[in-house]
């Protein structure tokens, strides 16, 4: 398989793009609509037989569109194999549609929704709306799905659980399915919360759909995967001295809040840089000195002194500001002064972000003159402090919020969470930048210090000359990998330890 084809498998399709791909497949003569529907139904049947073969009865609830048409195909194929099936119609398919043809080929009874009566030994197939739902679900369907869940029946969705937005992941019902079968490519709603948690085990079936060549910025959304950035991770030149391998500066908080900066420094080391320097007051550095050996220490007295001290840090190419920092005024002065200089790149995290909650435009304007040098790593609350209008807009997805924030801030955004989104600002001549949604990371990452580790890892990769977007995307993935390596119960220190092996493995795969 060619690299381009392997990479394309991780591209995410919006609902509109998926509809375009279906049309392209049909108009190009690869498959007609009924054949695609047959292929989709067969794919769903295969998952049912493989993962739900022990269920007693299959109840298939069909809507009026193509999702319902897929359901009629599933019913016919299961019946032909001797499996007990009941079909319920929320509404009849429109005349002349592929779904109507599929319904006509189902020769069994079509029951009214009122007759729906599953039990816990059964499987319910939701083929009502898929990605076609808009707004609140009709009350009969909502009641049916609530009843199925309440009875303890297994639940499988065709394409998407009804009520989950394919582009947004927003959901009108909080019902967790056992599995979802989608076709050709994942949609953002399969990875964005709460959709990700509601879909259950996600199966992506190749049913013969082939999209037209991708063009424009809308084709730049992927699920995070090493194929996107692995070529940017390079092992150091064996002849390189330590400063040629990258040098990261980490600004420390006060003496009673040094741990966060130390985690960032250790994560930068785990990225493979040649040198890391912790910068702070003498009181803070005395605490650090009792804990570190291979990390250098550089004192300063005030913001002006911090920038002067940073200029003395030899060949420093990336800095971390914010973990445990506490002093918002000083953080603002350091960040703005740094962005007005020529180097280094800046990872702004935690208190470094909160420092600009009342003056975000000052940060964004400073970053406008320093393209590809700023990475912001907000969690939900920090994002709302910098981008309150975007955070409050429930009509757009987390993906769209991150992309708009990146454009406004002139920075790469790591919008953290279980569904972390990494977004880059638009390149010249485009309206939207690249973006990835990360689905690789365990719940154990939600622990104190985890974000500090991520910030240091991003800076370490930047210092090793990994491009900004790729440094952010790879750091998020490697951070998740470290979480899996560390086990179910882990601390941020465990993540640092595991990062070394994860980064080494990524380099060895080059």
Steps between C-alpha positions, in 0.01 A plus 500: 500500500639841401577752776242746365229233518604397851490861611162559337347227716538734796327794333174607665202576278225746585144394426502715185830353384369148555192578292727634226706181514185289459396707198846477348498122539163476324564751220842351424336161445677311778176396673142618478297605804324167558831312484658733756198443724536124464869526586421712805236256622737208452770681701258558788388137487860382520556701819177364649596140428855552623434703816135433585447144381370390839208745515155345483309737274597797282267801495577735211349849514499668159467865411382644167843574347805309389579403860165324514571342162817349646286361781260323262800336330637384836162351586472306173856366519459387861164335422660315208748355750219384724542764769179623670438861396232762556482821295339824618444805281498852639395629155479351154778572250428756230382375161771423248787491749759233560357460849157420353655231280668348807171510692317321214759221507423438866210254479429471870261712705578863580376572850392832647723665758230436763567124473868537593567270798863389542649321798851481638586195290434689174690731267348828383635642173452876474462572126276801549698814417874441524676822405176638359348608833445872548407639840295310755386150414130433441342399829408144390861426403637655817263290709587187302874543551458584869287187540752280320779629723288466811414139419869417478492402132821522299513801268667536160487816288519520123739786416431694822265467796188698418532842656881517481626768262740365240687829478488603865464197726221687677228266628133539587493176699745363754477135395814291465493253208693177491624558146472724196567402139591784267615494140814599310634763744434622851325831556604757762195404707642151546799647688366815664330471835239402598456318168821307546387354832149424375603311183652204682732279296542674164525295181592667170392291201627536143185470290649621173467876545778699337526875539610749238849649546511718811541872456496798732536546873200281580710199399751573777323331791633165621492266793837537671735223394879456468472493120423872515820604674741209534717617211561823694658315794864454425769337708778742588813513290752276679759777462274771649592664829238555769386842388454380143255240636279779637490712815177570693447768765225445759384789718442394858238603750588617856682284752184329626374425147797359312375151419305592186799663329719207598257258333513711183879504510520124541252445217711720272798283585295191417438648154871458434631856522862560590444756775228640726526808721261586782462874551367670814578687816795385707260372766318284247821373343631392839202267523560371147867442579400242758308300240682523166848417382513521122276809473678836508380792715487869405388764753326831433350773717221666296332473154768711333762286663321186385519604136863600539574168666321314223716671240801355682365145480721363225320404180162480675238420236185433705359618832218394733318764702211449737515172697473600866613855413242693709618855415269609219649845441850361469373222273344755265819706479716197436267355235459827309869577519589154379262518204647835402846343483623275221517178705405270663165331436262528794269242657250688715322284755302525826570834674661628183159475333299633792731802514339623177135441594433877512734591215500218246532737205841614621622142477339440162643820351848412622468152349388644164853621440652167603341233280557137597648591838212478747320194636207541741389200708165588663261266673130585496516771765813665362354497151194688629725765658678574173213439257178561698281550192616178335467301822142618545391421143314169525422503127855404399716200581813486711687447173362822353566689823865393497544591132349845550709552812818408311418752228429774754803431718749441215603194697473124503227407747499181707143505630532232764253240621409141433447617142803729472497709181822637352445784253737720301431850367421528128786514259511790251228459240287264712205560732564222752812331625577138562340320792505160664281340765684276741328182616811328636536539875373333819292650782808490724629812321247701702731546798695784657811594303397325180460829313841617620654188350324565169620862488860394556476229239370746239788735577751218479380401155500863386858534621589198289375694194174311458255741325251662735182318400675164477669559835162562661327205335783256570533618861130438567523149351824413682351637822206263457737216420690570823169483685427156361853383581469629857192294577155557643619682814785740429647836594650770283846378601409160355410666170845663482667164557293334229553786254863404456408157368218638283716765338781250447256257333373776270855586396590137438208469256653761270 
